[in-house]
């Protein structure tokens, strides 16, 4: 599952990509409008396509970097495995702690006496 941080970064990358595509389309329209020959119009159209494709490629690259950062955050940390019976009860018949004066079931207190 994606973290909220990765989703926000992806949304920002998508917004950047849309802005770059819009800029490329606007430049393409002005290029077509100022072009005088058919060849110049085709050149403006190809430039628009190239700029849009570059914006999309940059967005995908940024998203891949976000995933890599998130994965490194999760899997890059060193993890020392726990040893011993953490949170588990002693096996039946195990020696009780001599400092503990109870029967083994509940601690002795003067609260309910």
C-alpha positions in Angstrom: 0.0 0.0 0.0 1.3 3.4 -0.9 2.0 5.8 1.9 0.4 9.3 1.9 3.8 10.9 1.3 4.3 8.9 -1.9 0.8 9.7 -3.1 1.3 13.4 -2.5 4.7 13.4 -4.3 3.0 11.5 -7.2 0.2 14.1 -7.4 2.8 16.9 -7.5 4.6 15.1 -10.3 1.4 14.6 -12.3 0.5 18.3 -11.8 4.0 19.3 -13.1 3.6 17.0 -16.1 0.2 18.5 -16.9 1.6 22.0 -16.7 4.5 21.1 -19.0 2.1 19.4 -21.5 0.0 22.6 -21.5 3.1 24.7 -22.1 4.1 22.4 -25.0 0.7 22.6 -26.6 0.6 26.4 -26.3 4.1 26.6 -27.9 3.0 24.2 -30.6 0.0 26.3 -31.4 2.0 29.5 -31.6 4.6 27.6 -33.7 1.9 26.5 -36.1 0.4 30.0 -36.3 3.7 31.6 -37.1 4.8 28.9 -39.6 4.5 29.9 -43.2 5.2 26.6 -44.9 3.9 23.1 -44.5 7.3 21.9 -43.4 7.5 24.4 -40.6 4.0 23.4 -39.4 5.0 19.8 -39.3 8.2 20.7 -37.4 6.1 22.6 -34.8 3.8 19.6 -34.5 6.7 17.2 -34.0 8.3 19.6 -31.4 5.0 19.6 -29.5 4.8 15.8 -29.5 8.4 15.6 -28.4 7.9 18.1 -25.5 4.8 16.2 -24.3 6.6 12.9 -24.4 9.5 14.3 -22.5 7.1 15.7 -19.8 5.5 12.3 -19.5 8.9 10.5 -19.3 10.0 12.9 -16.5 6.8 12.3 -14.6 7.3 8.5 -14.8 11.0 8.9 -13.7 10.0 11.0 -10.7 7.3 8.5 -9.7 9.9 5.7 -9.9 12.2 7.8 -7.7 9.4 8.2 -5.2 8.9 4.4 -5.1 12.6 3.8 -4.7 12.8 6.3 -1.8 9.9 4.7 -0.1 11.3 1.2 -0.5 14.7 2.3 0.8 13.0 3.8 3.8 11.2 0.6 4.6 13.8 -2.0 3.6 17.0 0.0 4.0 17.0 0.1 7.8 19.0 -2.5 9.6 16.8 -4.7 11.7 18.3 -6.6 14.6 16.1 -9.7 15.3 14.8 -10.0 18.8 16.1 -12.9 20.9 14.5 -14.6 23.8 10.9 -15.0 24.9 9.7 -11.5 24.4 6.2 -11.2 25.8 5.8 -15.0 26.2 5.1 -16.8 29.4 7.6 -19.1 31.0 7.0 -22.8 30.4 5.2 -24.7 33.1 7.5 -25.9 35.8 10.1 -23.2 35.2 11.8 -21.8 38.3 10.1 -18.8 39.7 11.9 -15.6 40.5 13.0 -15.7 44.2 12.2 -12.0 44.6 8.6 -12.7 43.6 6.6 -14.0 46.6 3.4 -14.8 44.8 2.0 -18.2 43.9 2.8 -17.7 40.3 -0.6 -16.6 39.1 -1.0 -13.1 40.5 1.3 -10.8 42.5 0.6 -10.4 46.2 -0.6 -7.0 47.3 -2.1 -5.6 50.4 -4.7 -3.8 48.3 -7.5 -6.4 48.7 -6.7 -7.8 52.1 
